[in-house]
Amino acid sequence: MYEGNRRFKSKNKRFEEKNNTEEYWKKLRNAFYEIFNKNAGELSFEELYRYAYNLVLSKEGKKVYNGTCELMEERLKEISSEQIKPAFPVDEPGNKFQSNTEIERDLEFLRIIKNTWDNHIMAITEIKSLLMYMDRVYVPRAKLLPIYEKSQHIFRDIIIYDENIKECIINIILKQIERERSGEMIDRSLISNIISMMLDLHEGNGETGLSLYKSIFEERYLESSRVYYSNLSEKFLDENDASEWLKKSEHHMEEEKDRTEQYLSTLSTREILRIVEQETIEKHVNTIIEVNILSYYIFSI
């Protein structure tokens, strides 16, 4: 009789513990959802931390980790389909130059990407503080990434690795750079924020892979710059004096250096200056020398 009661109590205790863990996770998940929706004002940090702590203590670290990741994925997919993709800019057909409406659509798209990133980082920073015990105890044992770094990979995979979104971001930034080269004012601060996001995000499954700035943007930026300066130098030298072009080349190099320092990345400074030098001077050195010799000959007669 005594043994039967003990077995019954043991089973009842396990059942209660299972019910508790399910209840704790349900409350934790709901709280995380509210945090992602910026409705965390009424939540108790101490209570939520205790739920997370007790779950990991009850060997439910996997549930918390995987469940948090799944919630992030769900939320980002919602934002992608409901906010980002409907905002894809569409160029007006037949127009070589962008209208003000098209330019504003481009900038609005970048603002949505920036806000999505900012809100994601704000939310996961708060969630990370609630899951400190999980990061300290469960994550190393399971050989997983800390939840903050994992959240960056999830953002990268769902938002930036979406081919259409990625192409949109890159093309808009390149168009903005070309607009500025043509003398127009652009929103440097907005572009700087997007570039910073790409510098924060990395390739691979670890914490120290190649930055997305390097892997998806830099090559396109440098190649478009090469084409721009190749066309510009050909046109200018057809219409102007070569010695004047040397002054212009120096000015362009100063401008490009400023761009990398102010809103792109100094990781590209050396490469962009080399491209400007190659396309504006080295490829035309014979023309420049010939014109200078001819000028000297004419003025010496």
Legacy VTK file of the C-alpha trace (Angstrom):
# vtk DataFile Version 3.0
C-alpha trace
ASCII
DATASET POLYDATA
POINTS 301 float
0.000 0.000 0.000
2.807 2.386 0.965
4.786 1.587 -2.225
1.698 2.184 -4.343
1.128 5.611 -2.762
4.781 6.565 -3.329
4.649 5.599 -7.004
1.409 7.529 -7.405
2.911 10.631 -5.771
6.018 10.361 -7.951
3.949 10.156 -11.138
1.748 13.000 -9.942
4.831 15.134 -9.230
6.244 14.504 -12.724
2.852 15.360 -14.214
2.762 18.617 -12.230
6.322 19.470 -13.308
5.428 18.845 -16.958
2.359 21.035 -16.610
4.506 23.730 -14.997
7.105 23.677 -17.769
4.386 23.899 -20.425
2.803 26.804 -18.573
6.150 28.558 -18.076
7.043 28.225 -21.751
3.596 29.422 -22.851
3.955 32.555 -20.716
7.525 33.092 -21.859
6.624 32.703 -25.524
3.711 35.110 -25.212
6.004 37.606 -23.511
8.592 37.298 -26.283
5.873 37.882 -28.864
4.846 41.070 -27.049
8.480 42.188 -26.902
8.816 41.727 -30.677
5.661 43.803 -31.070
7.018 46.509 -28.725
4.319 45.867 -26.114
6.569 44.892 -23.214
5.596 47.718 -20.857
3.481 45.598 -18.496
5.797 42.573 -18.374
7.694 41.654 -15.202
11.394 41.049 -15.854
11.866 39.108 -12.608
8.912 36.808 -13.272
9.942 36.085 -16.866
13.562 35.506 -15.893
12.378 33.011 -13.272
10.301 31.129 -15.873
13.327 30.872 -18.191
15.599 29.879 -15.316
13.228 27.150 -14.100
12.782 25.776 -17.620
16.528 25.367 -18.115
16.836 23.935 -14.599
14.154 21.394 -15.559
16.247 20.339 -18.579
13.979 22.194 -20.989
16.751 24.355 -22.478
16.143 22.851 -25.927
12.468 23.848 -25.796
13.351 27.427 -24.874
16.145 27.794 -27.428
14.309 26.210 -30.357
11.016 27.838 -29.443
12.614 31.295 -29.304
14.249 30.740 -32.696
10.962 29.555 -34.211
9.189 32.628 -32.870
11.820 34.919 -34.415
11.461 33.136 -37.748
7.670 33.442 -37.674
7.804 37.134 -36.792
10.375 38.010 -39.482
8.468 36.069 -42.141
5.347 38.044 -41.218
7.212 41.340 -41.531
8.761 40.259 -44.832
5.410 39.354 -46.408
3.318 42.145 -44.848
5.708 45.117 -44.829
8.878 44.608 -46.870
7.731 42.849 -50.054
4.706 45.110 -50.630
7.162 48.047 -50.523
9.377 46.779 -53.364
10.195 49.807 -55.557
9.092 49.566 -59.198
10.868 51.766 -61.757
8.589 53.597 -64.146
9.005 52.087 -67.646
10.732 54.101 -70.344
12.453 56.506 -67.959
16.242 56.569 -67.957
16.330 58.829 -64.904
14.420 58.288 -61.679
11.530 60.549 -60.841
11.238 62.054 -57.368
8.471 59.537 -56.670
10.755 56.617 -57.549
13.587 58.021 -55.453
11.273 58.362 -52.460
10.019 54.780 -52.915
13.614 53.575 -52.857
14.352 55.469 -49.665
11.146 54.255 -48.025
12.161 50.677 -48.794
15.535 51.223 -47.079
13.763 52.810 -44.102
11.577 49.707 -43.710
14.690 47.492 -43.770
16.410 49.759 -41.231
13.382 49.810 -38.913
12.980 46.022 -39.159
16.640 45.564 -38.203
16.505 48.139 -35.372
13.340 46.612 -33.899
14.769 43.099 -34.175
17.961 44.075 -32.346
16.028 45.969 -29.687
13.761 42.977 -29.056
16.485 40.344 -29.005
18.603 42.474 -26.659
15.748 42.390 -24.157
15.096 38.677 -24.730
18.803 37.915 -24.369
18.775 39.430 -20.881
15.886 37.109 -19.936
17.748 34.070 -21.287
21.109 34.749 -19.644
20.967 31.514 -17.652
20.170 29.507 -20.793
23.091 31.156 -22.643
25.417 30.422 -19.732
24.375 26.806 -18.999
22.490 25.141 -21.854
24.043 26.783 -24.946
27.690 25.760 -24.292
26.674 22.182 -23.452
24.583 21.898 -26.615
27.354 23.594 -28.662
24.976 26.214 -30.008
25.341 29.902 -30.773
24.277 32.324 -28.029
20.730 33.497 -28.689
21.787 37.013 -29.771
24.191 35.728 -32.447
21.645 33.131 -33.540
19.056 35.879 -33.951
21.376 37.729 -36.316
21.696 34.616 -38.477
17.931 34.203 -38.543
17.512 37.825 -39.649
20.173 37.311 -42.315
18.597 34.104 -43.634
15.006 35.344 -43.781
15.444 38.995 -44.721
18.806 39.640 -46.397
19.228 36.260 -48.093
15.860 36.661 -49.770
17.150 37.229 -53.313
14.653 39.954 -54.198
15.213 41.883 -50.971
18.990 41.588 -51.272
19.019 42.817 -54.874
16.718 45.692 -53.991
18.952 46.861 -51.144
22.148 46.695 -53.220
20.661 48.366 -56.290
19.146 51.213 -54.287
22.427 51.972 -52.528
24.340 51.906 -55.838
21.790 54.273 -57.409
22.102 56.627 -54.449
25.895 56.681 -54.760
25.639 57.475 -58.467
23.158 60.261 -57.744
25.611 61.811 -55.310
28.455 61.509 -57.842
26.258 63.485 -60.212
25.955 66.289 -57.665
22.617 65.447 -56.013
21.998 65.394 -52.271
21.303 61.974 -50.754
20.394 60.595 -47.334
23.867 59.533 -46.194
22.666 58.680 -42.701
20.107 56.152 -43.966
22.642 54.437 -46.233
25.178 54.394 -43.399
22.652 52.542 -41.211
22.076 49.884 -43.877
25.828 49.484 -44.417
26.328 49.106 -40.639
23.725 46.335 -40.636
25.620 44.523 -43.405
28.859 44.916 -41.446
27.195 43.419 -38.345
25.857 40.387 -40.208
28.196 37.578 -41.252
28.351 34.541 -43.511
28.451 30.974 -42.210
27.187 29.433 -38.983
29.816 30.811 -36.628
30.300 34.217 -35.081
33.242 35.434 -37.162
32.503 34.744 -40.844
32.940 37.234 -43.663
30.686 40.264 -43.218
27.762 40.645 -45.621
29.247 43.989 -46.626
32.208 42.076 -48.012
30.329 39.065 -49.349
27.305 40.619 -51.070
27.961 44.352 -51.494
31.583 45.386 -51.898
32.285 43.647 -55.211
29.129 45.117 -56.776
30.013 48.580 -55.454
33.574 48.428 -56.808
32.490 47.072 -60.206
29.796 49.728 -60.668
32.383 52.354 -59.685
34.801 51.018 -62.289
32.154 51.271 -65.018
31.177 54.781 -63.868
34.728 56.163 -63.938
35.585 54.400 -67.186
32.644 56.082 -68.932
33.260 59.412 -67.237
36.938 59.598 -68.178
36.273 58.663 -71.824
33.636 61.353 -72.146
35.653 64.036 -70.357
38.858 63.456 -72.319
36.928 63.649 -75.594
35.697 67.114 -74.671
38.319 68.655 -72.360
41.990 69.220 -71.725
43.986 66.293 -70.258
45.720 68.459 -67.667
42.306 69.573 -66.437
41.339 65.893 -66.141
44.283 65.272 -63.798
42.846 67.879 -61.408
39.411 66.301 -61.718
40.864 62.855 -60.984
42.376 64.081 -57.747
39.044 65.616 -56.786
37.200 62.330 -57.518
39.651 60.399 -55.346
39.034 62.792 -52.457
35.265 62.370 -52.904
35.462 58.573 -52.922
37.670 58.534 -49.848
35.126 60.729 -48.090
32.301 58.347 -49.049
34.039 55.340 -47.534
34.776 57.286 -44.369
31.353 58.871 -43.952
28.732 56.303 -44.946
30.228 53.254 -46.656
33.199 51.454 -45.095
36.908 52.159 -44.817
37.347 48.468 -45.669
36.897 49.625 -49.267
38.989 52.801 -49.225
42.134 51.354 -50.762
40.224 49.419 -53.445
38.049 52.334 -54.571
41.001 54.727 -54.765
42.897 52.184 -56.832
39.956 51.867 -59.236
39.648 55.640 -59.660
43.379 55.884 -60.318
43.286 53.053 -62.882
40.222 54.276 -64.757
40.979 58.002 -64.759
44.785 58.089 -65.095
46.551 54.796 -65.813
44.330 53.785 -68.742
44.775 57.210 -70.346
48.390 57.929 -69.457
49.522 57.930 -73.108
46.816 60.415 -74.064
47.712 62.652 -71.127
51.423 62.566 -71.980
50.787 63.252 -75.676
48.524 66.204 -74.911
51.032 67.671 -72.473
53.881 67.319 -75.015
51.739 68.922 -77.701
50.783 71.768 -75.372
54.416 72.332 -74.465
55.403 72.365 -78.159
52.645 74.831 -79.091
53.452 77.230 -76.260
57.201 77.054 -76.918
56.896 78.171 -80.572
LINES 1 302
301 0 1 2 3 4 5 6 7 8 9 10 11 12 13 14 15 16 17 18 19 20 21 22 23 24 25 26 27 28 29 30 31 32 33 34 35 36 37 38 39 40 41 42 43 44 45 46 47 48 49 50 51 52 53 54 55 56 57 58 59 60 61 62 63 64 65 66 67 68 69 70 71 72 73 74 75 76 77 78 79 80 81 82 83 84 85 86 87 88 89 90 91 92 93 94 95 96 97 98 99 100 101 102 103 104 105 106 107 108 109 110 111 112 113 114 115 116 117 118 119 120 121 122 123 124 125 126 127 128 129 130 131 132 133 134 135 136 137 138 139 140 141 142 143 144 145 146 147 148 149 150 151 152 153 154 155 156 157 158 159 160 161 162 163 164 165 166 167 168 169 170 171 172 173 174 175 176 177 178 179 180 181 182 183 184 185 186 187 188 189 190 191 192 193 194 195 196 197 198 199 200 201 202 203 204 205 206 207 208 209 210 211 212 213 214 215 216 217 218 219 220 221 222 223 224 225 226 227 228 229 230 231 232 233 234 235 236 237 238 239 240 241 242 243 244 245 246 247 248 249 250 251 252 253 254 255 256 257 258 259 260 261 262 263 264 265 266 267 268 269 270 271 272 273 274 275 276 277 278 279 280 281 282 283 284 285 286 287 288 289 290 291 292 293 294 295 296 297 298 299 300
